[in-house]
Each structure stands twice: as structure tokens, then as C-alpha cells.
Amino acid sequence: MTERLPSYGGQAVIEGVMMRGRQAVAMAMRAPDGKIVIYSEQLGAIYRSKLARIPFLRGLVMLWDSLVLGMRLLTVSANTQSGEDEKIEGPALYLTLGISLVVAVALFLVAPAALGQLVEHWLHWSAWLSNLLEGLIRLLFLIVYIWSVGRMPDISRVFAYHGAEHKTINAYEAKAELTPENVAQYSLEHPRCGTSFLLTLVLISIILFSLLGPLPIFWRLVSRILLLPVLAGLAYEYIRWIANHLRWGWVRVLIRPNLALQHLTTRQPTLEMIEVSIAAFNQMITLETDNPAVNVV
């Protein structure tokens, strides 16, 4: 029987990569002077709680990982590039994160729901059709947003680091030696990618929201926010199941849309970017193995 390796993952940050394990997270960044800077810490208690092991509820940890840990470490990477005089921290940091969250909820949850409700009212569509339209609008917003920001040079570099992260994880799971030259040969696609999670969440939302039937505008908008944890749990379990059953041909067909969307959020990385990704992964593995106290370099 083939040994199943731990499901490590990560995300791209500004000029770097974050890698998360079961106990620790490590982030490697290329500083303005060209050196690789490592930041690492032990993960909080939520990652070791019962919640992180219960099917469907563990999707909440994934949501927390993306919204809180991911945004915080993205800020650390931004501060590494900006220097001491332009750091974002304290109240300014929390205000920035809060505004970003509100804008995301308004754009990807509230706005499509409002548009679907208006069409249902004006054109006298059924609730099922308006919910389908809402989901398609949400999917369109997501694709257009990713495509648009990906055309920005700075974000394009972040997407290249995202590609480096995928290649590194793929090489590790293939039990290859982690050198930049070896890792560069592996795929930009990965079944557990956060982009796949987002697409799956949007598609499941079409089904779930359609089951709610017709709702007044107030409850329609509120339901989209309150059911976000449910969507996260369902999407996480789907992605997890898909990733563990790729040996089946029909599962590989199901995952094709997810992998296709990843080409919007990844770019081919340079060897220097892959070197940074490997540094983050090696530091994370070291922390997982040694389990030391919080370590920041």
C-alpha cells in the first residue's frame, strides 16, 4: 500500500511563499537586497482542535486560514518589501483587513444576490432561475476579478510565486529532491489549490441557494453571509475528496474546471522564485519535525 504523505499546502505572498503544516507555518521572502528572509511561527490552537478534524466543520479552519492567517502573513511580506518607514501595523492594519473583508463580501456575495433579486422582480423569473443567474454572476465576477488583477505586474509576480508553491508541493509529493531545477519540471496545477476551493464554493452556492427558494431581499442578502461557513465546509470536503481519489478517471474529469481556473492564478516561476519556495517548505518541515518554540528569523 502506498504511504500517504501529509497534505501540506501554502499560498503566494509578496515576493515570497508561505507554507503551512500541521503545527507550524513558514514564509520565505526575497528581500529588496536579494537575500531570502524567513518568517515562521507555531500555528494557533484552532489547527489542533477537534474542529480541525471533524468533517464539514474543518472547512471553517480553511476559511479562517485564508481570511486571517493568509491576510496577516501577506501583510508581513508587504512590510518586508516596504521597509520600516512604510510598515502597516496596529490599528491601520486591522482597518485595512476589515475594509478588504467588507469589500470582498459586498462584491462576491451581496452584489450578485441583489442583482439576482432585481431580475427576479423585474422579469418575474422563478426563484430557481434567479438563483442560477446569481451564481453565474458570482462566477463571472470571480473570473473577471482574477483576470484583471493578474494583468498588474506586481500581482503577476505573486501569481508566479503561486506557481512556485504548486511546483514545490508537487515535487515533494512525488518524493523528488527539492532543488530549483528539479522542482521547475513539475506542474503548475494542484488539486488542493485555494483557487479550486473558491470555484467549488461558488458552484455549490448555486445549488444551496436554489434550495432556499424565493426569499425577501433582506433575507436573501443575509442568508448569503450566514451560509458562508456552510459553503466553506462543503467546498473543503469536496476538494479533499477529489484530491484523494484522482486514480479514478471520472474524478479527473470532475477536477478539470478547477485546474483550468488555476491557470489564471499561476505563472511560470523563475528558478530564483522556486528557490524561495523551497526555503519556505524546508523551514516548515524543520518546524514540523523539531516542534520548537516560536521561531522568527
C-alpha positions in Angstrom: 0.0 0.0 0.0 1.4 3.4 -1.0 2.2 5.7 2.0 0.1 8.8 2.1 2.2 11.9 2.7 0.9 14.8 4.9 -1.2 17.2 3.0 1.0 20.3 3.1 -0.1 23.5 1.3 0.5 27.2 1.2 0.0 30.4 -0.7 1.9 33.1 -2.5 2.8 36.3 -0.8 4.5 39.5 -2.0 7.9 38.3 -3.3 7.6 35.0 -1.5 5.7 31.9 -0.5 4.0 30.8 2.7 4.0 27.0 3.6 1.6 25.7 6.2 2.0 22.3 8.0 0.0 20.8 10.8 1.9 22.5 13.6 3.7 25.4 12.1 3.8 27.9 9.2 6.9 29.3 7.5 7.2 32.1 5.0 10.3 32.8 2.8 10.6 36.2 1.0 13.1 37.7 -1.3 14.1 41.0 0.4 14.9 44.1 -1.6 18.6 43.4 -1.1 18.2 40.0 -2.8 18.6 37.9 0.4 16.0 35.3 1.4 14.3 36.3 4.7 12.4 33.6 6.7 9.5 34.2 9.0 8.0 31.3 10.9 5.7 30.6 13.8 3.7 27.9 15.5 0.1 27.6 14.4 -2.7 28.5 16.8 -4.8 26.1 18.9 -7.6 26.1 16.3 -5.4 24.0 13.9 -5.1 21.3 16.6 -8.7 21.5 17.9 -11.4 18.9 17.4 -12.9 21.3 14.9 -9.9 20.8 12.5 -10.7 17.0 12.4 -14.5 16.9 12.1 -15.7 16.6 8.5 -17.5 19.7 7.1 -16.7 21.7 10.2 -13.0 21.6 9.4 -13.8 23.7 6.3 -14.2 26.6 8.8 -10.5 26.2 9.6 -9.7 26.5 5.9 -11.8 29.7 5.8 -10.0 31.0 8.8 -6.7 30.1 7.2 -7.5 32.1 4.1 -9.1 35.1 5.7 -7.0 35.6 8.9 -3.6 33.8 8.7 -3.2 34.4 5.0 -4.0 38.1 5.1 -1.8 38.6 8.1 1.2 36.9 6.6 0.6 38.7 3.3 0.9 42.0 5.3 4.2 40.7 6.8 5.5 40.2 3.3 4.4 43.6 2.2 6.1 45.2 5.2 9.3 43.3 4.4 9.4 45.0 1.0 8.4 48.5 2.1 10.8 48.9 5.0 10.4 50.3 8.5 9.0 53.7 7.5 6.1 52.4 5.5 5.0 49.4 7.5 1.3 48.7 8.0 0.6 47.6 11.6 -1.6 48.2 14.6 -5.0 49.9 14.0 -4.1 50.7 10.4 -3.5 47.0 9.7 -6.8 45.9 11.2 -8.7 48.7 9.5 -7.2 47.6 6.1 -8.0 44.0 6.7 -11.6 44.9 7.8 -12.2 47.1 4.7 -10.8 44.3 2.5 -13.2 41.8 4.0 -16.2 44.1 3.7 -15.4 44.8 0.1 -15.0 41.1 -0.7 -18.3 40.2 0.9 -20.1 43.0 -0.9 -18.6 42.2 -4.3 -18.8 38.4 -4.3 -21.8 37.7 -2.0 -24.1 40.7 -1.7 -23.9 42.3 -5.2 -24.7 39.1 -7.1 -27.6 38.3 -4.7 -29.0 41.8 -5.2 -28.8 41.6 -9.0 -30.5 38.2 -9.0 -33.3 39.5 -6.8 -33.8 42.5 -9.1 -34.0 40.3 -12.2 -36.5 38.0 -10.4 -38.6 41.0 -9.6 -38.5 42.8 -12.9 -38.7 39.9 -15.3 -40.9 37.7 -13.0 -38.4 34.8 -13.1 -38.7 31.8 -10.8 -36.5 31.7 -7.7 -34.6 28.8 -9.2 -33.7 30.8 -12.3 -32.7 33.9 -10.4 -30.5 31.9 -8.1 -28.9 30.3 -11.1 -28.3 33.8 -12.6 -26.9 34.9 -9.2 -24.4 32.1 -9.2 -23.3 32.8 -12.8 -22.9 36.5 -11.9 -20.8 35.5 -8.9 -18.7 33.2 -11.0 -18.2 35.9 -13.7 -17.2 38.4 -11.0 -14.6 36.0 -9.7 -13.1 35.2 -13.1 -13.1 38.8 -14.2 -11.5 39.9 -10.9 -8.8 37.3 -11.0 -8.1 38.0 -14.7 -8.0 41.8 -14.2 -5.7 41.8 -11.2 -3.4 39.2 -12.8 -2.6 41.8 -15.5 -0.9 44.0 -13.0 2.9 43.5 -12.9 3.1 43.2 -9.2 0.2 40.7 -8.9 1.6 38.7 -11.9 4.8 38.2 -9.8 2.7 37.0 -6.9 1.0 34.5 -9.3 4.4 33.3 -10.4 5.3 32.6 -6.7 1.9 30.8 -6.6 3.2 28.6 -9.4 6.4 28.0 -7.5 4.4 26.9 -4.4 2.4 24.4 -6.5 5.6 23.0 -8.2 7.3 22.6 -4.8 4.3 20.7 -3.3 4.0 18.6 -6.4 7.7 17.7 -6.3 7.5 16.9 -2.6 4.5 14.6 -3.1 6.4 12.9 -5.9 9.3 12.4 -3.4 11.7 14.2 -5.7 14.8 16.0 -4.4 13.8 19.7 -3.8 16.3 21.6 -6.0 15.1 24.5 -8.2 16.0 22.6 -11.3 14.0 19.5 -10.2 11.0 21.4 -8.9 10.8 23.5 -12.1 9.8 20.4 -14.0 6.6 19.8 -12.1 3.1 21.1 -12.8 1.6 24.5 -12.1 -1.7 22.7 -11.2 -2.6 21.2 -7.8 -5.9 19.7 -6.8 -5.9 21.3 -3.3 -5.3 24.8 -4.5 -7.3 27.7 -2.9 -8.4 28.7 -6.4 -10.1 25.4 -6.8 -11.7 25.9 -3.3 -13.2 29.3 -4.5 -14.6 27.8 -7.7 -16.1 24.9 -5.9 -17.6 27.2 -3.3 -19.3 29.3 -6.0 -20.7 26.3 -7.8 -22.0 24.7 -4.6 -23.6 28.1 -3.7 -25.8 27.8 -6.8 -27.3 24.6 -5.6 -27.6 25.5 -1.9 -29.1 28.9 -2.5 -31.6 27.5 -5.1 -32.8 25.1 -2.4 -33.8 28.1 -0.2 -36.5 29.1 -2.8 -37.9 32.6 -3.0 -36.9 35.0 -0.2 -37.5 38.7 0.6 -34.5 40.8 -0.4 -33.3 41.3 3.2 -33.2 37.6 4.0 -31.7 36.8 0.6 -28.8 39.0 1.3 -28.4 37.9 5.0 -28.6 34.2 4.0 -25.6 34.6 1.6 -23.5 35.8 4.5 -24.7 33.5 7.2 -24.4 30.4 5.0 -20.8 31.2 4.0 -19.4 28.8 6.7 -21.7 26.0 5.4 -20.4 26.6 1.8 -16.8 26.6 3.1 -17.4 23.2 4.8 -19.0 21.6 1.7 -16.3 23.0 -0.6 -13.5 21.9 1.5 -14.8 18.3 1.8 -15.3 18.2 -2.0 -11.8 19.4 -2.7 -10.3 17.0 -0.1 -12.2 14.0 -1.5 -11.3 14.9 -5.1 -7.6 15.2 -4.3 -7.6 11.7 -2.6 -9.4 9.9 -5.5 -7.6 11.1 -8.6 -6.8 7.5 -9.5 -10.4 7.3 -10.9 -10.8 8.6 -14.4 -14.2 10.2 -13.8 -12.8 12.2 -10.8 -10.0 13.5 -13.1 -12.8 14.8 -15.4 -14.6 16.5 -12.5 -11.5 18.3 -11.4 -10.7 19.8 -14.9 -12.6 23.1 -14.4 -10.8 23.7 -11.1 -7.4 23.0 -12.7 -8.3 25.2 -15.7 -9.1 28.2 -13.4 -5.7 27.8 -11.7 -4.1 29.0 -14.9 -5.5 32.4 -14.1 -3.8 32.5 -10.7 -0.4 30.9 -11.6 2.5 31.9 -13.8 5.7 30.0 -14.7 8.2 31.0 -11.9 11.9 31.6 -12.3 14.5 29.4 -10.6 15.0 32.2 -8.1 11.3 32.2 -7.1 11.4 28.4 -6.8 14.5 28.7 -4.5 12.4 30.9 -2.2 9.5 28.4 -2.2 11.8 25.6 -1.3 13.3 27.6 1.5 9.8 28.2 2.9 9.0 24.5 2.6 12.2 23.3 4.2 11.7 25.7 7.1 8.2 24.5 7.6 9.3 20.8 7.6 12.0 21.6 10.1 9.5 23.2 12.5 7.1 20.2 12.0 9.9 17.8 12.8 11.5 19.6 15.7 8.4 21.4 17.0 10.4 24.2 18.7 9.0 27.3 20.3 8.0 30.2 18.0 10.9 31.0 15.8 11.3 34.2 13.9 14.5 34.9 11.9 
